[in-house]
């Protein structure tokens, strides 16, 4: 099988591991920088070139698209889909997950619980928007941030108002959520591949920090999930049409809450914390689905819109 990995950095752990495991299993793998791909769009013609050469005969593509290249990267992925290339995460699914607000709206429509979230655009409505959420602390986050960037904890109503005004001054899209105090700076990263949780870790924030992201200095250990937590993680990934996803949950007094769904979850932290060869699960998923699963993935994505 010929596999393309859309990644801007061949030195990243996740990219290297996928290449390593795929080659060990006898596949031909090529890492493509999506920003170096360019396409020709015409009736009855679907063509994509990379550094002067036409790409063809690709069986499967794994998107590792960062937030800074979401628009262009998903356009390239869409072109590959039009060529009949199988991908576990379609371009539309990646876009649904990348937009935090859209993601939460889809999950809420599916009945999945999450921290109460509000958003509003007009400064005249800020007081009432915060009133809809309830008493602080409030978590204010950029709509397309990642790895804990653009996330602020406001412990007083006046602080919430100030942060909202600052984000508006930057013309940034953001949302405001309730703070789940009982989570105590911890969350669960559930790695979903092909409709099952293959690995899970608990991430704990450093003292004085409420974000548990490993990029923020947090620590991680293998986690044992309840049946309900596994069900919710799988349901969240399927609701967005993702065959591969990192689903972040919070343990709250009212049960598991979906915090976020990541369409390009990192492999280094989860493999180190759990000892699970998650990369192999991903490649095996491609082996089962490339060639026969593209139509099903597309149909699943259409149903999730």
N, C-alpha and C positions, 0 to 999 in steps of 0.2 A: 504494500500500500504506500502511496506517495502522500506525505503529510506536510502541510504548510503551517508554520506557527507565525502568526502576525505579532511581532514584538519589535520594539524600537531598540532593544538592548540585548545582545546575545550573551552578555556576561551576567545577566540576572539569574539568580538561583532557579527560579521557576522555569525559565526558558531552558537553561542547561539541563535540568532534570528531565523535562519532557523530551528533549532531544536524545539524551542518554538512554532513557527507558525505551523509547520508540526504536532506536537503532539496535538495542539489545534484543528486541522482539522481531528484528528482521525487516523493519520498515525503512523507507527512504525519507529523510526529513530535511526540510529547508526552512531556515528562519528568514522571514521577509519583513523588512521595515515598511509598514503600511504607507508611510509618507514618501517612500521611493516607488510606490506602485502608481501607475497611471492608466487610465481607461479610455476606451473609445466606445461611445454610445451612439448606436444607429439602429434603425429598424431591421430586425432579423440578424443582427450582428452583436455579439457579446465578446469583447476582447479586453485583455488586461496585460500590461507589459511591466517588466521590472528590470531596471538598469539596462534598457535597450533590448531585452529579450522577451518574447511572448511566453506567458505562462499557460501551460496546458497539462492535461492528464493528471490534475491534482484530485485525489480522492477525498481528502478531508482537510479542514482548516480549524486550527485552535486559535481563537482570538484572545490575545493578551494586550488589549487596547487600553492605554492610560487615559486619564481624564482630559489631559491637554490635547489629545488627538482623537477625541470621541467622534467629532463630525466627519473628519476625513477617513478615519479608521473604519467606521461603520459603513461608509460609502464603498470602500474597497471590499469589505466583507460582503456587502450586498451584491457587488459585481460577481464575486466568486459564487455566491448562491445562485445567481442567474445562469452561471455556467454549469450548474448541477453539482457543485462541490458540497459535500456534507459538512455541517458544522453543528456541534452540540449546543451552541449559543448563537442564535440567529442575530442579524443586525438589529431587528426590531426588539428582540428580547434584551440585548445589551442596552439599547436606548431606554427601554422601560426601567431597567434596574438603575441606570446611571442618573436618571431624574428622580431624586428622592421623593418629591411631591407626587409625581405620577405613580411611582412604586407604591407609596402608602395608600393612595386612592384605590389602586387595583387590589391590594391586600385587604383593605377594609371592605371592599365590595365582596370579597370571598369570605368574609366573616372572621378573619384572622386578627387577634387582638394585638395592640401596639400601644406605646405611649400616646396619650391624647395629643393631637397636633393641630395647630392653627396657622393660618397665614392670611395676609392682607396686604394690599398695595398702597392705599391712600394714607398719608400721615394723619389725616383727621380721624381715621378709624382705629389708630393704634391702641388707645385706651380700651375701647370696646373689644378689640381682638384679644388683648391680654385678659380681659374680664371673662371671655369665653373659655379661656384655658384654666383659670383659677389662680390660686395663690402661688407665689414663687416658693422655692427656686424654679427657674425656667431654663431650659437648654435651647440656645439659639444657634442654628447651624445653616451654613450655606447649602443651597440646594444641590450643588454638584461638587462639594468638597470630598476629600478622601483621606484615609489614614489619620483621621482625627483633626485635620486642618480645617479652619473656619468653623470651629465649634466652641461656643462660649457658655459658661455657666453663670447665670445672673441670680444672685441670692435675694435681691430686693426688687420690688416693682419698679423703682426709679432706675435701677441698673438695667433692667429689661428694656425700659423705655429708651435709655441712652444707647444701648447696643443696637436696638432696632433702628434708631435714627441714624446711627453711624453706618450701618449696612445699607440703609436707603441712600445715604449720601454718596455711597460708592456704586450706586445703581446695581446692587447685587440682589440676586434672588435668594430668599432665605425662608425658613420656617421656624416655628417656635413649638417646643414640646414640653410636656410635664417632666419633671425630674423624678426618677424612680430611686428614692433614697435607700430603700431596703436592699437594692442590688449591691450597695457598698463598693462601688467602683469596679465591679466585676461583670463580665459578660461571657457568653458562650459562643464560640465560633463553630458552627456545624458545617462540615464539608459534604455537600450533596453531589453525588455523581449518578446519573442514570436512575433517578427516583429512589435512591437510598442514601442514608447518612453513612459514609465510609470512615469518617474520623471526626472527633470532636475534642475541643480543648477549652479550658476555662482560662480567660485572660484576666489578670488582676492589675489594676492601676498602681503606680508608685504612690507612696504617701503624699497627700496634699493634691493629688491629681484625680479627676473623676473620669478621664478617658482611659480605657483599658487597652488601647491600641499598642501593639508591640513597637511600632515606630515612635511611640511616645514614651518608651522606656518601660512599658508594662511587661509582666512575666506571664508565662503560660505553662499549664500542666494538662495532662490528659484528663478528659472529663467523662463521666458516666451519665448518659442522658436517660431521662424517663421516656416511656413509650409516647407520652403526650408531646414531649419536646421533639422527639424524632418525627412524629406525625406533622407537627407544625412546620418544622424546617423543610420537610419534603413538600408540603402543601405550598409554602411560600415560593420555593423554586419553581414548582409546576405552574403556579398562578402567573408567573412572569414569562413562562416558556423557556426556562433555563435548564439545560441538561447538566451543566456544571455550575455550582454556585457556592458561595460562602454566605451562610445565613447566620446573622448575629442575633442572639436572643438574650433577654434579661429575665432573671428569675424575680418575680414580683409577688406581692401578697395576693394578687388575683390570678396568678398563674403565669406561664411563659408569655413574654411579649416580644414581638418581632421588632428589632431595632433597625435593621438594615439588611439589604440583600446585595451581595457583591458579585458581579458577573465575571470578574477577573481576579479571583481570590489568590493570594500568594500561597506558595507551597512550603516555603522554608520553615515558617513557624509551626505549622500543623504537623509536618513530618518530623521535626525535631521534638516536639512536645509529646507526640503519640507513638512514634516509631512505626507508623503505618506508611506503606509505600503508596501514597495517594496518586503519585504520577502514574503508577502502573494501572490503577483503577481507571484513570482517564484514558490511557491508550487502549485498554481493553474495551472501554465503552465505544471508542472509535471503531475498533475491529468488529464489534457486534452491529454497528449501525451504519457505517459508511457504505453508500451504494443503495441501501435499502431503507434507511431511516430519514433521508432528507425530506421526503414528502410528509412523513408523519410529524417531523419537527416543525415544518412550515404550518401544517394544520393546527398543531398545538399552539403555535404563536398567534395564529389568527383567532382562535377561540379565546385567548387571554386578553385580547384588545378590549 
